[in-house]
Amino acid sequence: MTVPFQRVHLIVMDSVGIGEGPDAKDFN
């Protein structure tokens, strides 16, 4: 349940534009 939650969080961050940081690499 933690993994999908983190993925959704990263998607929200990416939508805001903050996800372009190091988190984006981990997400991709």
ABEGO torsion letter per residue (X at the ends): XAAAAAAAAAAAAAAAGAAABAAAAAAX
